[in-house]
Amino acid sequence: MSFKIMLLPGDGIGPDIVSSAVKVMKLVAGKMSIPLEFSEGLMGGCSYEKYGTPLSEGVLAECKASDAVLLGAVGGPKWESLPHNLKPEAALLRIRKELGLFANIRPAKVYDSLVESSSLKAEVVKGTDFIVVRELTGGIYFGQPRGFNETRGWNTMEYSRPEVERIARIAFEMARSRNKKVTSVDKANVLEVSQLWRTVVHEIHKDYQDVALSDLYVDNAAMQIVKNPKQFDVIVTGNLFGDILSDISGMITGSLGMLPSASMGTRYALYEPIHGSAPDIAGQNKANPLATIASGAMLFAHSLKNAKASAVINEAIEEVLSEGFRTADIFSEGSKLLSTTEMTEAVLEKTEKILSQKESVL
Ligand code: NAD
């Protein structure tokens, strides 16, 4: 039986970068005999143009009939003045909700060859490789009551035991396939909701005694990420803290065009680069496809549980970078400037080489 992947290329640079990722995924799947079946649909501004909605019921149904979704990016100036519910970005919230994607996973990996692009000193960031597991569908962004009047504004930060249990399990499972270290981030010295968070995470930890668990207050976590990012393996935290910490973590790696992400639920998973549709460079063959290719690698690792296929793709990306190939966004003096299609070709070539070298072990 083949594994069904729904492609949602979206707007702007989305179609180009998704097409790059699919080429790499098809090559790996073909060589490693992984049966994949792709379908494709419209989401975002392009869907609005055709169906009058940024996410049609038909496309949503197709996503629900798939095992994983690979998304490019949505949005652009053309649709900015639409009412909120028709904006391309509204489709992002809807799809996450409909697919029950409660965990957002954002790796913060600093590639050796791009270490100089970080805003931090090379010796601080070199070797950084951790992930932030952020709870995505609860916490203060959704808690009731909420509102404001002329004199007051209020929101509610709330977590239930099952919400914390399921995100904690995702973090511990992730840590098991990495360096077996989880840091749970909260504000338990001030917030009761964090006291529940901390209690439940420690209870779930009893099922994962092979993984080390520590706690950090969120203010200290923000400092530690900037001071010594190498100390982390898996950070698990709530929606608000995760929103901020995953952006800090992404930024220290030095390039938006390099960062993949995964959003997971019990049944579905969605993979996408963290950047947007980059309307300023759309249609110019300049986009960096590596974040989307790396999102494909995450799909192999987490949805297909095929760590080898994932590693082949990540290794190809590392090799291409270490040979000095760069798209415009990560270009520096002395490196070789490539277009989107040339970068894709370079990754394909490396992937092919790595696969043929590993043929005996695969
Ligand atoms: P953006 O991430 O699209 O672009 C920010 C800057 O980074 C731009 O200069 C862009 O050229 C550059 N950039 C981004 N990705 C790149 C890549 N792969 N290669 C080379 N350069 C890249 O953010 P923005 O400009 O704030 O938003 C543009 C549109 O994207 C907006 O409509 C926004 O709402 C939408 N958006 C969508 C998503 C998503 O689909 N998940 C996420 C963020 C923003």
Residues whose N, C-alpha, C, O or C-beta is under 5 A from the ligand:
A	BS01	NAD	G72 A73 V74 G75 G76 E89 G257 P273 I274 H275 G276 S277 A278 P279 D280 I281 K286 A287 N288 D329
